[in-house]
Amino acid sequence: FRARLTFPIQDLQGRYLGFGARVLPSDARAAEQAKYLNTAETPIYRKGEVLYNLHRARQAVARSGQVFVVEGYTDVIGLAQAGIDSAVATCGTALGEGHFKLMSRFATRAVLAFDSDEAGARAAERAFAFQERYPVQAAVMIMPEGLDPEEFVAKHGADEVREAAKEARPIVEYMVRRTVERHELSNVEGQSAAVADALPMLQKLQDPVRRSEYGHLLADLTGVSEDSVRTALERRLGGHP
């Protein structure tokens, strides 16, 4: 961690587990180094079960029911300095089931705040796998202008971040839209491929109302009739709507 800004990682009781360290922009070798380094896993520091700053944010999260999940420790600090004290970060590992289990103790909505569509997509795919198991509604918020959360709040202020969080897309909607956008929709073959690509996501939804409503969205996005989407979905479900 030499010549890096170092962040202590603490558990829910505030006990120290390990460290994360960010390369300093002033370091002449910054471009050649990993942006973050983290303490290796230990018997007490299991990265998949720890969220940076949750021990401080837990009360604010419990009050509002909402948690901001960001990628970097400095994003958490930037949001906190602006008055958003419900932000947490993963500790150098992918968002996983342990994180959702931890968040579900305090939050009912998790806003995944990422600085690029690609990073948001990766997090959304991971979160989708767990969203049916835990009572946390995940939504994806992509920062405009390619800014990260720290830069965005510094430039636009906390109120703009809160407004953007309100507009964050529910994770299923985000993934359906992203899936459809990969296809050429000007012909029947492309429309059919887009529907086929998105249906497995709808199939995994346990709530029939959500399945039906997202089926309606899929039909709208692809230009396919809702009856066709419903028929295809029922076929995948083995004839059960």
Stockholm file with secondary structure:
# STOCKHOLM 1.0

chainA/1-241         FRARLTFPIQDLQGRYLGFGARVLPSDARAAEQAKYLNTAETPIYRKGEVLYNLHRARQAVARSGQVFVVEGYTDVIGLAQAGIDSAVATCGTALGEGHFKLMSRFATRAVLAFDSDEAGARAAERAFAFQERYPVQAAVMIMPEGLDPEEFVAKHGADEVREAAKEARPIVEYMVRRTVERHELSNVEGQSAAVADALPMLQKLQDPVRRSEYGHLLADLTGVSEDSVRTALERRLGGHP
#=GR chainA/1-241 SS CTTEEEEEEECTTCCEEEEEEEECTTCTTGGGSCSEEECCCCSSCCGGGCEETHHHHHHHHHHHSEEEEESCHHHHHHHHHTTCCCEEEESSSCCCHHHHHHHTTTCSEEEEEESSHHHHHHHHHHHHHHTTTSSCEEEEEECGGGCCHHHHHHHHCHHHHHHHHHTCEEHHHHHHHHHHHTSCCSSHHHHHHHHHHHHHHHHTCCCHHHHHHHHHHHHHHHTCCHHHHHHHHHHHTTSCC
#=GC SS_cons         CTTEEEEEEECTTCCEEEEEEEECTTCTTGGGSCSEEECCCCSSCCGGGCEETHHHHHHHHHHHSEEEEESCHHHHHHHHHTTCCCEEEESSSCCCHHHHHHHTTTCSEEEEEESSHHHHHHHHHHHHHHTTTSSCEEEEEECGGGCCHHHHHHHHCHHHHHHHHHTCEEHHHHHHHHHHHTSCCSSHHHHHHHHHHHHHHHHTCCCHHHHHHHHHHHHHHHTCCHHHHHHHHHHHTTSCC
//
